[in-house]
Amino acid sequence: MFAEGKNEEAVTEYEQCLAVNPAHSEALHGLARALQELNRFDESVTACKRLVELKPDDPLSFTALSIALHRKGLITEAESAANRARILDWKKQLREKKPRTI
């Protein structure tokens, strides 16, 4: 529904999914995006904060929060969330980097 621009319906579906499984991160991502498209920025930020609580080590969670905060006009907070996303991404890259063998 979101892809078809049916944002109100998408919000309803995402909320129903989250009622069944409050930890469904993909539904939280989708809900946040649909709410942004409806200019419901406070609710979008709330959804993203839930996502960050659920996945505090996920760079995408902080990226979503950064976007939501930016759309709401909270630039300083958005930049802080974006910086957190970058740091988490760098840490992830370092963990995944395999040592070189000679």
Order of alpha helices (4+ residues) and beta strands (2+ residues): alpha-alpha-alpha-alpha-alpha
